[in-house]
Amino acid sequence: MAIINNRKQYGVVHTTNVSAVRTGNMRAQYGLDATDFATLKAENGMLLVVDDFNKSIKLPTDIKTTKIYLVASEIDDYDGKGEANYALTRGSFLPRMLELKVDDKFETNGFNWNSTTYADMAALEAAIKVGAVYGETNVDGFIRIAATPTALAVTELKVRRKVMLPNGEYGLEFIVNKIG
């Protein structure tokens, strides 16, 4: 059993229809948690938790975590390296966190899956075509791909299709089915 991810470098996200872009339901002034992001970077497309009390961004603790936000930060690509080479470290720019609602749609390569569920991207794509692929929060912040939704998961995403992202990597289009 191996965990497979499709990212060559860092996560890329495109908000095709996320209501927070229009309504302003986002957080953009909170830093990354010192413990959770001591060595990790926050990547676009991750699903993270906003701690309004401590004004910080944290990793989800489990699939029952409520109030999940999508990392969709503006790219400060001063070197011209592109979106796939961009991630946030503690003490750098503050992440832009979009609150997700039911029926929101976004595309990302910020997901992982277990090789015992889908051997490779071709197997994952075949499952998508019959409409049986889901996504949920995971403790590493990336979307975990599953063949069936987990009953205890507070956030549930449905995979709509495989897409080509602007950086030339394959990603998935997700629609939010359920949110805590």
Contact map, one row per residue, 1 for C-alpha under 8 A:
111000000000000000000000000000000000000000000000000000000000000000000000000000000000000000000000000000000000000001110000000000000000000000000000000000000000000000000000000000000000
111100000000000000000000000000000000000000000000000000000000000000000000000000000000000000000000000000000000000001110000000000000000000000000000000000000000000000000000000000000000
111110000000000000000000000000000000000000000000000000000000000000000000000000000000000000000000000000000000000111100000000000000000000000000000000000000000000000000000000000000000
011111000000000000000000000000000000000000000000000000000000000000000000000000000000000000000000000000000000000111100001000000000000000000000000000000000000000000000000000000000000
001111100000000000000000000000000000000000000000000000000000000000000000000000000000000000000000000000000000011110000000000000000000000000000000000000000000000000000000000000000000
000111110000000000000000000000000000000000000000000000000000000000000000000000000000000000000000000000000000111100000000000000000000000000000000000000000000000000000000111000000000
000011111110000000000000000000000000000000000000000000000000000000000000000000000000000000000000000000000000110000000000000000000000000000000000000000000000000000000000100000000000
000001111100000000000000000000000000000000000000000000000000000000000000000000000001000000000000000000000000000000000000000000000000000000000000000000000000000000000000100000000000
000000111110000000000000000000000000000000000000000000000000000000000000000000000001100000000000000000000000000000000000000000000000000000000000000000000000000000000000000000000000
000000111111000000000000000000000000000000110000000000000000000000000000000000000011111000000000000000000000010000000000000000000000000000000000000000000000000000000000000000000000
000000101111100000000000000000000000000000111100000000000000000000000000000000000001011000000000000000000001110000000000000000000000000000000000000000000000000000000000000000000000
000000000111110000000000000000000000000000111000000000000000000000000000000000000011000000000000000000000001110000000000000000000000000000000000000000000000000000001000000000000000
000000000011111000000000000000000000000000011000000000000000000000000001000000000000000000000000000000000111110000000000000000000000000000000000000000000000000000000000000000000000
000000000001111100000000000000000000000000000000000000000000000000000001000000000000000000000000000000000111000000000000000000000000000000000000000000000000000000000000000000000000
000000000000111111000000000000000000000000000000000000000000000000000001000000000000000000000000000000001110000000000000000000000000000000000000000000000000000000000000000000000000
000000000000011111000000000000000000000000000000000000000000000000000000000000000000000000000000000000001110000000000000000000000000000000000000000000000000000000000000000000000000
000000000000001111100000000000000000000000000000000000000000000000000000000000000000000000000000000000011100000000000000000000000000000000000000000000000000000000000000000000000000
000000000000001111111100000000000000000000000000000000000000000000000000000000000000000000000000010110011100000000000000000000000000000000000000000000000000000000000000000000000000
000000000000000011111110100000000000000000000000000000000000000000000000000000000000000000000000000110010000000000000000000000000000000000000000000000000000000000000000000000000000
000000000000000001111111110000000000000000000000000000000000000000000000000000000000000000000000011100000000000000000000000000000000000000000000000000000000000000000000000000000000
000000000000000001111111110000000000000000000000000000000000000000000000000000000000000000000000010000000000000000000000000000000000000000000000000000000000000000000000000000000000
000000000000000001111111000000000000000000000000000000000000000000000000000000000000000000000000000000000000000000000000000000000000000000000000000000000000000000000000000000000000
000000000000000000111111100000000000000000000000000000000000000000000000000000000000000000000000000000000000000000000000000000000000000000000000000000000000000000000000000000000000
000000000000000000011111110000000000000000000000000000000000000000000000000000000000000000000000000000000000000000000000000000000000000000000000000000000000000000000000000000000000
000000000000000000111011111000000000000000000000000000000000000000000000000000000000000000000000011000000000000000000000000000000000000000000000000000000000000000000000000000000000
000000000000000000011001111100000000000000000000000000000000000000000000000000000000000000000001111000000000000000000000000000000000000000000000000000000000000000000000000000000000
000000000000000000000000111111000000000000000000010000000000000000000000000000000000000000000001110000000000000000000000000000000000000000000000000000000000000000000000000000000000
000000000000000000000000011111000000000000000000000000000000000000000000000000000000000000000111100000000000000000000000000000000000000000000000000000000000000000000000000000000000
000000000000000000000000001111100000000000000000000000100000000000000000000000000000000000000111000000000000000000000000000000000000000000000000000000000000000000000000000000000000
000000000000000000000000001111110000000000000000000000111000000000000000000000000000000000000110000000000000000000000000000000000000000000000000000000000000000000000000000000000000
000000000000000000000000000011111000000000000000000000111000000000000000000000000000000001100110000000000000000000000000000000000000000000000000000000000000000000000000000000000000
000000000000000000000000000001111101100001000000000000011100000000000000000000000000000011100110000000000000000000000000000000000000000000000000000000000000000000000000000000000000
000000000000000000000000000000111111110000000000000000011100000000000000000000000000000001000000000000000000000000000000000000000000000000000000000000000000000000000000000000000000
000000000000000000000000000000011111110000000000000000000000000000000000000000000000000001000000000000000000000000000000000000000000000000000000000000000000000000000000000000000000
000000000000000000000000000000001111110000000000000000000000000000000000000000000000000000000000000000000000000000000000000000000000000000000000000000000000000000000000000000000000
000000000000000000000000000000011111111100000000000000000110000000000000000000000000000000000000000000000000000000000000000000000000000000000000000000000000000000000000000000000000
000000000000000000000000000000011111111111000000000000000100000000000000000000000000000011000000000000000000000000000000000000000000000000000000000000000000000000000000000000000000
000000000000000000000000000000001111111100000000000000000000000000000000000000000000000001000000000000000000000000000000000000000000000000000000000000000000000000000000000000000000
000000000000000000000000000000000001111110000000000000000000000000000000000000000000000000000000000000000000000000000000000000000000000000000000000000000000000000000000000000000000
000000000000000000000000000000000001111111000000000000000000000000000000000000000000000010000000000000000000000000000000000000000000000000000000000000000000000000000000000000000000
000000000000000000000000000000000000101111100000000000000000000000000000000000000000001111000000000000000000000000000000000000000000000000000000000000000000000000000000000000000000
000000000000000000000000000000010000100111110100000000000000000000000010000000000000001110000010000000000000000000000000000000000000000000000000000000000000000000000000000000000000
000000000111000000000000000000000000000011111100000000000000000000000010000000000000011100000000000000000000010000000000000000000000000000000000000000000000000000000000000000000000
000000000111100000000000000000000000000001111100000000000000000000000111100000000000001000000000000000000001010000000000000000000000000000000000000000000000000000000000000000000000
000000000011100000000000000000000000000000111110000000000000000000000111000000000000000000000000000000000011111000000000000000000000000000000100000000000000000000000000000000000000
000000000010000000000000000000000000000001111111000000000000000000000110000000000000000000000000000000000000011000000000000000000000000000001110000000000000000000000000000000000000
000000000000000000000000000000000000000000001111100000000011000000011110000000000000000000000000000000000000000000000000000000000000000010001110000000000000000000000000000000000000
000000000000000000000000000000000000000000000111110000001111000000011110000000000000000000000000000000000000000000000000000000000000000000001000000000000000000000000000000000000000
000000000000000000000000000000000000000000000011111000001111000011111000000000000000000000000000000000000000000000000000000000000000000000000000000000000000000000000000000000000000
000000000000000000000000001000000000000000000001111100111100000000111000000000000000000000000000100000000000000000000000000000000000000000000000000000000000000000000000000000000000
000000000000000000000000000000000000000000000000111111111100000000000000000000000000000000000000000000000000000000000000000000000000000000000000000000000000000000000000000000000000
000000000000000000000000000000000000000000000000011111110000000000000000000000000000000000000000000000000000000000000000000000000000000000000000000000000000000000000000000000000000
000000000000000000000000000000000000000000000000001111100000000000000000000000000000000000000000000000000000000000000000000000000000000000000000000000000000000000000000000000000000
000000000000000000000000000000000000000000000000001111110000000000000000000000000000000000000000000000000000000000000000000000000000000000000000000000000000000000000000000000000000
000000000000000000000000000011100000000000000000011111111000000000000000000000000000000000000000000000000000000000000000000000000000000000000000000000000000000000000000000000000000
000000000000000000000000000001111000000000000000011101111100000000000000000000000000000000000000000000000000000000000000000000000000000000000000000000000000000000000000000000000000
000000000000000000000000000001111000000000000001111000111110000000000000000000000000000000000000000000000000000000000000000000000000000000000000000000000000000000000000000000000000
000000000000000000000000000000011001100000000001111000011111000000000000000000000000000000000000000000000000000000000000000000000000000000000000000000000000000000000000000000000000
000000000000000000000000000000000001000000000011100000001111100000000000000000000000000000000000000000000000000000000000000000000000000000111000000000000000000000000000000000000000
000000000000000000000000000000000000000000000011100000000111111010010000000000000000000000000000000000000000000000000000000000000000000011111000000000000000000000000000000000000000
000000000000000000000000000000000000000000000000000000000011111110000000000000000000000000000000000000000000000000000000000000000000000001100000000000000000000000000000000000000000
000000000000000000000000000000000000000000000000000000000001111110000000000000000000000000000000000000000000000000000000000000000000000011100000000000000000000000000000000000000000
000000000000000000000000000000000000000000000000000000000001111110000000000000000000000000000000000000000000000000000000000000000000000111100000000000011110000000000000000000000000
000000000000000000000000000000000000000000000000000000000000111111000000000000000000000000000000000000000000000000000000000000000000000000000000000000011110000000000000000000000000
000000000000000000000000000000000000000000000000100000000001111111110000000000000000000000000000000000000000000000000000000000000000000000000000000000001110000000000000000000000001
000000000000000000000000000000000000000000000000100000000000000111110000000000000000000000000000000000000000000000000000000000000000000000000000000000000110000000000000000000000011
000000000000000000000000000000000000000000000000110000000000000011111000000000000000000000000000001000000000000000000000000000000000000000000000000000000000000000000000000000000011
000000000000000000000000000000000000000000000011110000000001000011111100000000000000000000000000001100000000000000000000000000000000000000000000000000000010000000000000000000000011
000000000000000000000000000000000000000000000011110000000000000000111110000000000000000000000000111100000000000000000000000000000000000000000000000000000000000000000000000000000000
000000000000000000000000000000000000000000011111000000000000000000011111000000000000000000000000111100000000000000000000000000000000000000000000000000000000000000000000000000000000
000000000000000000000000000000000000000001111111000000000000000000001111100000000000000000000011110000000000000000000000000000000000000000000000000000000000000000000000000000000000
000000000000111000000000000000000000000000011000000000000000000000000111110000000000000000000011110000000000000000000000000000000000000000000000000000000000000000000000000000000000
000000000000000000000000000000000000000000010000000000000000000000000011111000000000000000000011100000000000000000000000000000000000000000000000000000000000000000000000000000000000
000000000000000000000000000000000000000000000000000000000000000000000001111100000000000000000001000000000000000000000000000000000000000000000000000000000000000000000000000000000000
000000000000000000000000000000000000000000000000000000000000000000000000111110000010010000000000000000000000000000000000000000000000000000000000000000000000000000000000000000000000
000000000000000000000000000000000000000000000000000000000000000000000000011111000000010000000000000000000000000000000000000000000000000000000000000000000000000000000000000000000000
000000000000000000000000000000000000000000000000000000000000000000000000001111111110010000000000000000000000000000000000000000000000000000000000000000000000000000000000000000000000
000000000000000000000000000000000000000000000000000000000000000000000000000111111000000000000000000000000000000000000000000000000000000000000000000000000000000000000000000000000000
000000000000000000000000000000000000000000000000000000000000000000000000000011111000000000000000000000000000000000000000000000000000000000000000000000000000000000000000000000000000
000000000000000000000000000000000000000000000000000000000000000000000000000011111100000000000000000000000000000000000000000000000000000000000000000000000000000000000000000000000000
000000000000000000000000000000000000000000000000000000000000000000000000000011111111100000000000000000000000000000000000000000000000000000000000000000000000000000000000000000000000
000000000000000000000000000000000000000000000000000000000000000000000000000010011111110000000000000000000000000000000000000000000000000000000000000000000000000000000010000000000000
000000000101000000000000000000000000000000000000000000000000000000000000001010001111110000000000000000000000000000000000000000000000000000000000000000000000000000000010000000000000
000000011111000000000000000000000000000000000000000000000000000000000000000000001111110000000000000000000000000000000000000000000000000000000000000000000000000000000010000000000000
000000001100000000000000000000000000000000000000000000000000000000000000000000001111111000000000000000000000000000000000000000000000000000000000000000000000000000000000000000000000
000000000110000000000000000000000000000000100000000000000000000000000000001110000111111100000000000000000000000000000000000000000000000000000000000000000000000000000000000000000000
000000000110000000000000000000000000000011110000000000000000000000000000000000000000111110000000000000000000000000000000000000000000000000000000000000000000000000000000000000000000
000000000000000000000000000000000000000011100000000000000000000000000000000000000000011111011110000000000000000000000000000000000000000000000000000000000000000000000000000000000000
000000000000000000000000000000010000100111000000000000000000000000000000000000000000001111111000000000000000000000000000000000000000000000000000000000000000000000000000000000000000
000000000000000000000000000000111100110010000000000000000000000000000000000000000000000111111000000000000000000000000000000000000000000000000000000000000000000000000000000000000000
000000000000000000000000000000110000000000000000000000000000000000000000000000000000000011111100000000000000000000000000000000000000000000000000000000000000000000000000000000000000
000000000000000000000000000000000000000000000000000000000000000000000000000000000000000111111100000000000000000000000000000000000000000000000000000000000000000000000000000000000000
000000000000000000000000000000000000000000000000000000000000000000000000000000000000000111111110000000000000000000000000000000000000000000000000000000000000000000000000000000000000
000000000000000000000000000111110000000000000000000000000000000000000000000000000000000100111111000000000000000000000000000000000000000000000000000000000000000000000000000000000000
000000000000000000000000000111110000000001000000000000000000000000000011100000000000000100001111100000000000000000000000000000000000000000000000000000000000000000000000000000000000
000000000000000000000000011110000000000000000000000000000000000000000011110000000000000000000111110000000000000000000000000000000000000000000000000000000000000000000000000000000000
000000000000000000000000011100000000000000000000010000000000000000001111100000000000000000000011111000000000000000000000000000000000000000000000000000000000000000000000000000000000
000000000000000001011000111000000000000000000000000000000000000000001111000000000000000000000001111100000000000000000000000000000000000000000000000000000000000000000000000000000000
000000000000000000010000110000000000000000000000000000000000000000111100000000000000000000000000111110000000000000000000000000000000000000000000000000000000000000000000000000000000
000000000000000001110000000000000000000000000000000000000000000000011100000000000000000000000000011111010000000000000000000000000000000000000000000000000000000000000000000000010010
000000000000000001100000000000000000000000000000000000000000000000000000000000000000000000000000001111110000000000000000000000000000000000000000000000000000000000000000000000010110
000000000000000000000000000000000000000000000000000000000000000000000000000000000000000000000000000111110000000000000000000000000000000000000000000000000000000000000000000000111110
000000000000000000000000000000000000000000000000000000000000000000000000000000000000000000000000000011111000000000000000000000000000000000000000000000000000000000000000000000111000
000000000000000011100000000000000000000000000000000000000000000000000000000000000000000000000000000111111100000000000000000000000000000000000000000000000000000000000000000000110000
000000000000001111000000000000000000000000000000000000000000000000000000000000000000000000000000000000111110000000000000000000000000000000000000000000000000000000000000000011110000
000000000000111111000000000000000000000000000000000000000000000000000000000000000000000000000000000000011111000000000000000000000000000000000000000000000000000000000000000011100000
000000000000111100000000000000000000000000001000000000000000000000000000000000000000000000000000000000001111100000000000000000000000000000000000000000000000000000101000001111000000
000000000011110000000000000000000000000000011000000000000000000000000000000000000000000000000000000000000111111000000000000000000000000000000000000000000000000000001000001110000000
000001100011100000000000000000000000000000001000000000000000000000000000000000000000000000000000000000000011111000000000000000000000000000000000000000000000000000000000111100000000
000011100111100000000000000000000000000000111100000000000000000000000000000000000000000000000000000000000001111100000000000000000000000000000110000000000000000000000000001000000000
000011000000000000000000000000000000000000001100000000000000000000000000000000000000000000000000000000000001111110000000000000000000000000000111100000000000000000000000000000000000
001111000000000000000000000000000000000000000000000000000000000000000000000000000000000000000000000000000000011111000000000000000000000000000111100000000000000000000000000000000000
001110000000000000000000000000000000000000000000000000000000000000000000000000000000000000000000000000000000001111101100000000000000000000000001110000000000000000000000000000000000
111100000000000000000000000000000000000000000000000000000000000000000000000000000000000000000000000000000000000111111110000000000000000000000000100000000000000000000000000000000000
111100000000000000000000000000000000000000000000000000000000000000000000000000000000000000000000000000000000000011111111000000000000000000000000000000000000000000000000000000000000
110000000000000000000000000000000000000000000000000000000000000000000000000000000000000000000000000000000000000001111110000000000000000000000000000000000000000000000000000000000000
000000000000000000000000000000000000000000000000000000000000000000000000000000000000000000000000000000000000000011111110000000000000000000000000011000000000000000000000000000000000
000000000000000000000000000000000000000000000000000000000000000000000000000000000000000000000000000000000000000011111111101100000000000000000000000000000000000000000000000000000000
000000000000000000000000000000000000000000000000000000000000000000000000000000000000000000000000000000000000000001111111111100000000000000000000000000000000000000000000000000000000
000100000000000000000000000000000000000000000000000000000000000000000000000000000000000000000000000000000000000000100111111100000000000000000000000000000000000000000000000000000000
000000000000000000000000000000000000000000000000000000000000000000000000000000000000000000000000000000000000000000000111111110000000000000000000000000000000000000000000000000000000
000000000000000000000000000000000000000000000000000000000000000000000000000000000000000000000000000000000000000000000011111111000000000000000000000000000000000000000000000000000000
000000000000000000000000000000000000000000000000000000000000000000000000000000000000000000000000000000000000000000000111111111100000000000000000000000000000000000000000000000000000
000000000000000000000000000000000000000000000000000000000000000000000000000000000000000000000000000000000000000000000111111111110000100000000000000000000000000000000000000000000000
000000000000000000000000000000000000000000000000000000000000000000000000000000000000000000000000000000000000000000000000111111111000000000000000000000000000000011000000000000000000
000000000000000000000000000000000000000000000000000000000000000000000000000000000000000000000000000000000000000000000000011111111100000000000000000000000000000000000000000000000000
000000000000000000000000000000000000000000000000000000000000000000000000000000000000000000000000000000000000000000000000001111111111100000000000000000000000000000000000000000000000
000000000000000000000000000000000000000000000000000000000000000000000000000000000000000000000000000000000000000000000000000111111111100000000000000000000000001111000000000000000000
000000000000000000000000000000000000000000000000000000000000000000000000000000000000000000000000000000000000000000000000000011111111000000000000000000000000000010000000000000000000
000000000000000000000000000000000000000000000000000000000000000000000000000000000000000000000000000000000000000000000000000001111111000000000000000000000000000000000000000000000000
000000000000000000000000000000000000000000000000000000000000000000000000000000000000000000000000000000000000000000000000000000111111100000000000000000000000001100000000000000000000
000000000000000000000000000000000000000000000000000000000000000000000000000000000000000000000000000000000000000000000000000000111111110000000000001100000000000000000000000000000000
000000000000000000000000000000000000000000000000000000000000000000000000000000000000000000000000000000000000000000000000000100110011111000000000111100000000011000000000000000000000
000000000000000000000000000000000000000000000000000000000000000000000000000000000000000000000000000000000000000000000000000000000001111100000000111110000001111000000000000000000000
000000000000000000000000000000000000000000000000000000000000000000000000000000000000000000000000000000000000000000000000000000000000111110000011110010000001111000000000000001000000
000000000000000000000000000000000000000000000000000000000000001000000000000000000000000000000000000000000000000000000000000000000000011111000011110010001011100000000000000000000000
000000000000000000000000000000000000000000000010000000000001011000000000000000000000000000000000000000000000000000000000000000000000001111101111000000001011000000000000000000000000
000000000000000000000000000000000000000000000000000000000001111000000000000000000000000000000000000000000000000000000000000000000000000111111111000000000000000000000000000000000000
000000000000000000000000000000000000000000000000000000000011111000000000000000000000000000000000000000000000000000000000000000000000000011111100000000000000000000000000000000000000
000000000000000000000000000000000000000000000000000000000011000000000000000000000000000000000000000000000000000000000000000000000000000001111100000000000000000000000000000000000000
000000000000000000000000000000000000000000000111000000000011000000000000000000000000000000000000000000000000000000000000000000000000000011111110000000000000000000000000000000000000
000000000000000000000000000000000000000000001110000000000000000000000000000000000000000000000000000000000000011100000000000000000000000011111111000000000000000000000000000000000000
000000000000000000000000000000000000000000000110000000000000000000000000000000000000000000000000000000000000011100000000000000000000001111001111100000000000000000000000000000000000
000000000000000000000000000000000000000000000000000000000000000000000000000000000000000000000000000000000000001110000000000000000000001111000111110000000000000000000000000000000000
000000000000000000000000000000000000000000000000000000000000000000000000000000000000000000000000000000000000001111000000000000000000111100000011111000000000000000000000000000000000
000000000000000000000000000000000000000000000000000000000000000000000000000000000000000000000000000000000000000010001000000000000000111100000001111110000000000000000000000000000000
000000000000000000000000000000000000000000000000000000000000000000000000000000000000000000000000000000000000000000001000000000000001110000000000111110000000000000000000000000000000
000000000000000000000000000000000000000000000000000000000000000000000000000000000000000000000000000000000000000000000000000000000001110000000000011111000000000000000000000000000000
000000000000000000000000000000000000000000000000000000000000000000000000000000000000000000000000000000000000000000000000000000000000011100000000011111101001000000000000000000000000
000000000000000000000000000000000000000000000000000000000000000000000000000000000000000000000000000000000000000000000000000000000000000000000000000111111000000000000000000000000000
000000000000000000000000000000000000000000000000000000000000000000000000000000000000000000000000000000000000000000000000000000000000000000000000000011111000000000000000000000000000
000000000000000000000000000000000000000000000000000000000000001100000000000000000000000000000000000000000000000000000000000000000000000000000000000001111100000000000000000000000000
000000000000000000000000000000000000000000000000000000000000001110000000000000000000000000000000000000000000000000000000000000000000000110000000000011111111000000000000000000000000
000000000000000000000000000000000000000000000000000000000000001111000000000000000000000000000000000000000000000000000000000000000000000000000000000000011111000000000000000000000111
000000000000000000000000000000000000000000000000000000000000001111010000000000000000000000000000000000000000000000000000000000000000000110000000000000001111100000000000000000011111
000000000000000000000000000000000000000000000000000000000000000000000000000000000000000000000000000000000000000000000000000000000000011110000000000010001111110000000000000000011110
000000000000000000000000000000000000000000000000000000000000000000000000000000000000000000000000000000000000000000000000000000000000011100000000000000000011111000000000000001111100
000000000000000000000000000000000000000000000000000000000000000000000000000000000000000000000000000000000000000000000000000000000000111000000000000000000001111100000000000001111000
000000000000000000000000000000000000000000000000000000000000000000000000000000000000000000000000000000000000000000000000000000010010111000000000000000000000111110000000000111100000
000000000000000000000000000000000000000000000000000000000000000000000000000000000000000000000000000000000000000000000000000000010010000000000000000000000000011111000000000111100000
000000000000000000000000000000000000000000000000000000000000000000000000000000000000000000000000000000000000000000000000000010011000000000000000000000000000001111100000000111000000
000000000000000000000000000000000000000000000000000000000000000000000000000000000000000000000000000000000000000000000000000010010000000000000000000000000000000111110000011110000000
000000000000000000000000000000000000000000000000000000000000000000000000000000000000000000000000000000000010000000000000000000000000000000000000000000000000000011111000011110000000
000000000000000000000000000000000000000000000000000000000000000000000000000000000000000000000000000000000000000000000000000000000000000000000000000000000000000001111101111000000000
000000000001000000000000000000000000000000000000000000000000000000000000000000000000000000000000000000000011000000000000000000000000000000000000000000000000000000111111111000000000
000000000000000000000000000000000000000000000000000000000000000000000000000000000000000000000000000000000000000000000000000000000000000000000000000000000000000000011111100000000000
000000000000000000000000000000000000000000000000000000000000000000000000000000000111000000000000000000000000000000000000000000000000000000000000000000000000000000001111100000000000
000000000000000000000000000000000000000000000000000000000000000000000000000000000000000000000000000000000000000000000000000000000000000000000000000000000000000000011111110000000000
000001110000000000000000000000000000000000000000000000000000000000000000000000000000000000000000000000000000100000000000000000000000000000000000000000000000000000011111111000000000
000001000000000000000000000000000000000000000000000000000000000000000000000000000000000000000000000000000000100000000000000000000000000000000000000000000000000001111001111100000000
000001000000000000000000000000000000000000000000000000000000000000000000000000000000000000000000000000000011110000000000000000000000000000000000000000000000000001111000111110000000
000000000000000000000000000000000000000000000000000000000000000000000000000000000000000000000000000000000011100000000000000000000000000000000000000000000000001111100000011111000000
000000000000000000000000000000000000000000000000000000000000000000000000000000000000000000000000000000001111000000000000000000000000000000000000000000000000001111100000001111100000
000000000000000000000000000000000000000000000000000000000000000000000000000000000000000000000000000000001110000000000000000000000000001000000000000000000000111110000000000111110000
000000000000000000000000000000000000000000000000000000000000000000000000000000000000000000000000000001111100000000000000000000000000000000000000000000000000111100000000000011111000
000000000000000000000000000000000000000000000000000000000000000000000000000000000000000000000000000111111000000000000000000000000000000000000000000000000011110000000000000001111110
000000000000000000000000000000000000000000000000000000000000000000000000000000000000000000000000000001100000000000000000000000000000000000000000000000000011110000000000000000111110
000000000000000000000000000000000000000000000000000000000000000000000000000000000000000000000000000011000000000000000000000000000000000000000000000000000111100000000000000000011111
000000000000000000000000000000000000000000000000000000000000000001110000000000000000000000000000000111000000000000000000000000000000000000000000000000000111000000000000000000011111
000000000000000000000000000000000000000000000000000000000000000011110000000000000000000000000000000000000000000000000000000000000000000000000000000000000110000000000000000000000111
